[in-house]
Amino acid sequence: MKKSQILALVLMIAATLGACCSCRNAAKNHKPFASTTWTLEQMGGENVTAQLPAGEQLPALTFAEDGSFGGYAGCNSLGGQYEIKPNEAAAKDGAVTGELKLLNPFTTKRMCPNDAMEMAFLAALGTVDSYTIEGDKLFLLSSGELKLVFVAASAPRE
């Protein structure tokens, strides 16, 4: 090999390794699962913002460090307990993923004039068994099928 070919090969390898390291550093910028307010963005593969009636608020969830969760389902408040089991092997590769169990969920019982979105949201939430976090997005899945996509609020809820 000529010196120019070797130099080009070395530069290509260095660039590849540098890109890999920057990917790992970017992966560490995920929002934390707990203490972040997650606002619903997609349900069943469809953008829910477009479906939201004027003046209505999107469903949202916040998972607390103590194993409780709370939020808003579209009309009613909701809450319960959760258990999380992070996937340590995936975490080594920069992914934030794991198992999620929602336990003893409850909602308030307000009369809601248009509760179709809330009913669909609660039904999907009731099937969730795993999660993935990528940057400011939380993906909730059921048996590997994507059910709900949330986006992190700009600041953690206190």
DODO-512011 format. One record per residue (C-alpha): chain; residue in three letters; residue number from 0; x negated, y negated, z. Coordinates in nm, 3 decimals. Layout:
N
+--------+---------+-----+---------+---------+---------+
! cadena ! residuo ! num !       x !       y !       z !
+--------+---------+-----+---------+---------+---------+
!      A !     Ala ! NUM !       X !       Y !       Z !
...
+--------+---------+-----+---------+---------+---------+
! end
This chain:
158
+--------+---------+-----+---------+---------+---------+
! cadena ! residuo ! num !       x !       y !       z !
+--------+---------+-----+---------+---------+---------+
!      A !     Met !   0 !   0.000 !   0.000 !   0.000 !
!      A !     Lys !   1 !  -0.113 !  -0.351 !  -0.072 !
!      A !     Lys !   2 !  -0.158 !  -0.599 !   0.212 !
!      A !     Ser !   3 !   0.140 !  -0.803 !   0.085 !
!      A !     Gln !   4 !   0.366 !  -0.495 !   0.093 !
!      A !     Ile !   5 !   0.252 !  -0.406 !   0.445 !
!      A !     Leu !   6 !   0.305 !  -0.765 !   0.559 !
!      A !     Ala !   7 !   0.652 !  -0.767 !   0.405 !
!      A !     Leu !   8 !   0.734 !  -0.435 !   0.577 !
!      A !     Val !   9 !   0.609 !  -0.564 !   0.915 !
!      A !     Leu !  10 !   0.811 !  -0.886 !   0.878 !
!      A !     Met !  11 !   1.124 !  -0.687 !   0.786 !
!      A !     Ile !  12 !   1.084 !  -0.461 !   1.090 !
!      A !     Ala !  13 !   1.026 !  -0.764 !   1.317 !
!      A !     Ala !  14 !   1.333 !  -0.938 !   1.178 !
!      A !     Thr !  15 !   1.542 !  -0.624 !   1.232 !
!      A !     Leu !  16 !   1.424 !  -0.585 !   1.591 !
!      A !     Gly !  17 !   1.482 !  -0.955 !   1.657 !
!      A !     Ala !  18 !   1.838 !  -0.930 !   1.523 !
!      A !     Cys !  19 !   1.899 !  -0.626 !   1.739 !
!      A !     Cys !  20 !   1.785 !  -0.812 !   2.050 !
!      A !     Ser !  21 !   2.004 !  -1.112 !   1.969 !
!      A !     Cys !  22 !   2.300 !  -0.875 !   1.931 !
!      A !     Arg !  23 !   2.235 !  -0.734 !   2.276 !
!      A !     Asn !  24 !   2.211 !  -1.083 !   2.423 !
!      A !     Ala !  25 !   2.538 !  -1.189 !   2.253 !
!      A !     Ala !  26 !   2.709 !  -0.877 !   2.389 !
!      A !     Lys !  27 !   2.634 !  -0.994 !   2.744 !
!      A !     Asn !  28 !   2.854 !  -1.301 !   2.689 !
!      A !     His !  29 !   3.178 !  -1.110 !   2.737 !
!      A !     Lys !  30 !   3.439 !  -1.262 !   2.966 !
!      A !     Pro !  31 !   3.474 !  -1.067 !   3.291 !
!      A !     Phe !  32 !   3.769 !  -0.827 !   3.311 !
!      A !     Ala !  33 !   3.870 !  -0.952 !   3.656 !
!      A !     Ser !  34 !   3.922 !  -1.319 !   3.744 !
!      A !     Thr !  35 !   3.993 !  -1.416 !   3.383 !
!      A !     Thr !  36 !   4.338 !  -1.519 !   3.270 !
!      A !     Trp !  37 !   4.418 !  -1.325 !   2.953 !
!      A !     Thr !  38 !   4.687 !  -1.469 !   2.723 !
!      A !     Leu !  39 !   4.864 !  -1.239 !   2.477 !
!      A !     Glu !  40 !   4.764 !  -1.299 !   2.117 !
!      A !     Gln !  41 !   4.875 !  -0.985 !   1.930 !
!      A !     Met !  42 !   5.121 !  -0.707 !   1.996 !
!      A !     Gly !  43 !   5.162 !  -0.407 !   1.769 !
!      A !     Gly !  44 !   4.919 !  -0.563 !   1.522 !
!      A !     Glu !  45 !   5.124 !  -0.882 !   1.482 !
!      A !     Asn !  46 !   5.036 !  -1.233 !   1.595 !
!      A !     Val !  47 !   5.282 !  -1.320 !   1.874 !
!      A !     Thr !  48 !   5.222 !  -1.694 !   1.857 !
!      A !     Ala !  49 !   5.419 !  -1.711 !   1.533 !
!      A !     Gln !  50 !   5.708 !  -1.520 !   1.697 !
!      A !     Leu !  51 !   5.724 !  -1.741 !   2.004 !
!      A !     Pro !  52 !   6.037 !  -1.957 !   2.026 !
!      A !     Ala !  53 !   5.971 !  -2.329 !   2.069 !
!      A !     Gly !  54 !   5.898 !  -2.426 !   2.427 !
!      A !     Glu !  55 !   5.831 !  -2.068 !   2.540 !
!      A !     Gln !  56 !   5.513 !  -1.952 !   2.714 !
!      A !     Leu !  57 !   5.310 !  -1.650 !   2.598 !
!      A !     Pro !  58 !   5.274 !  -1.347 !   2.826 !
!      A !     Ala !  59 !   4.952 !  -1.350 !   3.029 !
!      A !     Leu !  60 !   4.767 !  -1.128 !   3.277 !
!      A !     Thr !  61 !   4.506 !  -1.184 !   3.546 !
!      A !     Phe !  62 !   4.326 !  -0.893 !   3.711 !
!      A !     Ala !  63 !   4.194 !  -0.970 !   4.060 !
!      A !     Glu !  64 !   3.876 !  -0.826 !   4.212 !
!      A !     Asp !  65 !   4.085 !  -0.657 !   4.484 !
!      A !     Gly !  66 !   4.256 !  -0.422 !   4.236 !
!      A !     Ser !  67 !   4.578 !  -0.619 !   4.194 !
!      A !     Phe !  68 !   4.708 !  -0.783 !   3.880 !
!      A !     Gly !  69 !   4.968 !  -1.045 !   3.812 !
!      A !     Gly !  70 !   5.099 !  -1.249 !   3.528 !
!      A !     Tyr !  71 !   5.386 !  -1.360 !   3.316 !
!      A !     Ala !  72 !   5.582 !  -1.127 !   3.086 !
!      A !     Gly !  73 !   5.760 !  -1.391 !   2.876 !
!      A !     Cys !  74 !   6.044 !  -1.469 !   3.115 !
!      A !     Asn !  75 !   5.969 !  -1.283 !   3.437 !
!      A !     Ser !  76 !   5.660 !  -1.269 !   3.655 !
!      A !     Leu !  77 !   5.490 !  -0.931 !   3.684 !
!      A !     Gly !  78 !   5.235 !  -0.768 !   3.907 !
!      A !     Gly !  79 !   5.102 !  -0.447 !   4.049 !
!      A !     Gln !  80 !   4.779 !  -0.263 !   4.114 !
!      A !     Tyr !  81 !   4.519 !  -0.136 !   3.871 !
!      A !     Glu !  82 !   4.233 !   0.110 !   3.865 !
!      A !     Ile !  83 !   3.944 !   0.062 !   3.628 !
!      A !     Lys !  84 !   3.668 !   0.303 !   3.534 !
!      A !     Pro !  85 !   3.407 !   0.130 !   3.316 !
!      A !     Asn !  86 !   3.231 !   0.339 !   3.052 !
!      A !     Glu !  87 !   2.868 !   0.312 !   3.169 !
!      A !     Ala !  88 !   2.728 !   0.467 !   2.849 !
!      A !     Ala !  89 !   2.901 !   0.206 !   2.634 !
!      A !     Ala !  90 !   2.784 !  -0.071 !   2.866 !
!      A !     Lys !  91 !   2.423 !   0.026 !   2.793 !
!      A !     Asp !  92 !   2.496 !  -0.037 !   2.425 !
!      A !     Gly !  93 !   2.645 !  -0.380 !   2.502 !
!      A !     Ala !  94 !   3.011 !  -0.277 !   2.483 !
!      A !     Val !  95 !   3.250 !  -0.343 !   2.770 !
!      A !     Thr !  96 !   3.501 !  -0.062 !   2.767 !
!      A !     Gly !  97 !   3.660 !   0.191 !   2.998 !
!      A !     Glu !  98 !   3.970 !   0.352 !   3.138 !
!      A !     Leu !  99 !   4.252 !   0.145 !   3.284 !
!      A !     Lys ! 100 !   4.550 !   0.256 !   3.492 !
!      A !     Leu ! 101 !   4.828 !   0.015 !   3.586 !
!      A !     Leu ! 102 !   4.990 !   0.131 !   3.909 !
!      A !     Asn ! 103 !   5.320 !   0.033 !   4.071 !
!      A !     Pro ! 104 !   5.405 !  -0.239 !   3.820 !
!      A !     Phe ! 105 !   5.694 !  -0.470 !   3.904 !
!      A !     Thr ! 106 !   5.870 !  -0.769 !   3.752 !
!      A !     Thr ! 107 !   6.103 !  -1.032 !   3.884 !
!      A !     Lys ! 108 !   6.465 !  -1.001 !   3.767 !
!      A !     Arg ! 109 !   6.548 !  -1.337 !   3.609 !
!      A !     Met ! 110 !   6.821 !  -1.353 !   3.347 !
!      A !     Cys ! 111 !   6.646 !  -1.414 !   3.018 !
!      A !     Pro ! 112 !   6.837 !  -1.541 !   2.715 !
!      A !     Asn ! 113 !   6.586 !  -1.394 !   2.469 !
!      A !     Asp ! 114 !   6.396 !  -1.105 !   2.624 !
!      A !     Ala ! 115 !   6.303 !  -0.905 !   2.312 !
!      A !     Met ! 116 !   5.935 !  -1.005 !   2.329 !
!      A !     Glu ! 117 !   5.921 !  -0.942 !   2.703 !
!      A !     Met ! 118 !   6.076 !  -0.596 !   2.668 !
!      A !     Ala ! 119 !   5.832 !  -0.503 !   2.388 !
!      A !     Phe ! 120 !   5.539 !  -0.641 !   2.592 !
!      A !     Leu ! 121 !   5.634 !  -0.446 !   2.906 !
!      A !     Ala ! 122 !   5.689 !  -0.126 !   2.705 !
!      A !     Ala ! 123 !   5.345 !  -0.157 !   2.542 !
!      A !     Leu ! 124 !   5.180 !  -0.246 !   2.873 !
!      A !     Gly ! 125 !   5.333 !   0.064 !   3.032 !
!      A !     Thr ! 126 !   5.145 !   0.292 !   2.791 !
!      A !     Val ! 127 !   4.797 !   0.139 !   2.831 !
!      A !     Asp ! 128 !   4.515 !   0.375 !   2.935 !
!      A !     Ser ! 129 !   4.195 !   0.201 !   2.823 !
!      A !     Tyr ! 130 !   4.043 !  -0.138 !   2.747 !
!      A !     Thr ! 131 !   3.766 !  -0.303 !   2.548 !
!      A !     Ile ! 132 !   3.630 !  -0.655 !   2.589 !
!      A !     Glu ! 133 !   3.453 !  -0.826 !   2.301 !
!      A !     Gly ! 134 !   3.354 !  -1.184 !   2.375 !
!      A !     Asp ! 135 !   3.672 !  -1.366 !   2.479 !
!      A !     Lys ! 136 !   3.911 !  -1.090 !   2.361 !
!      A !     Leu ! 137 !   4.064 !  -0.812 !   2.569 !
!      A !     Phe ! 138 !   4.198 !  -0.514 !   2.375 !
!      A !     Leu ! 139 !   4.438 !  -0.277 !   2.555 !
!      A !     Leu ! 140 !   4.480 !   0.067 !   2.403 !
!      A !     Ser ! 141 !   4.694 !   0.377 !   2.448 !
!      A !     Ser ! 142 !   4.539 !   0.709 !   2.342 !
!      A !     Gly ! 143 !   4.296 !   0.515 !   2.122 !
!      A !     Glu ! 144 !   4.571 !   0.313 !   1.952 !
!      A !     Leu ! 145 !   4.551 !  -0.065 !   1.985 !
!      A !     Lys ! 146 !   4.862 !  -0.197 !   2.161 !
!      A !     Leu ! 147 !   4.784 !  -0.549 !   2.288 !
!      A !     Val ! 148 !   4.520 !  -0.814 !   2.218 !
!      A !     Phe ! 149 !   4.459 !  -1.098 !   2.464 !
!      A !     Val ! 150 !   4.237 !  -1.403 !   2.448 !
!      A !     Ala ! 151 !   4.068 !  -1.545 !   2.757 !
!      A !     Ala ! 152 !   4.188 !  -1.880 !   2.883 !
!      A !     Ser ! 153 !   3.923 !  -2.151 !   2.869 !
!      A !     Ala ! 154 !   3.868 !  -2.140 !   3.246 !
!      A !     Pro ! 155 !   3.916 !  -1.859 !   3.501 !
!      A !     Arg ! 156 !   4.230 !  -1.884 !   3.713 !
!      A !     Glu ! 157 !   4.168 !  -1.958 !   4.080 !
+--------+---------+-----+---------+---------+---------+
! end
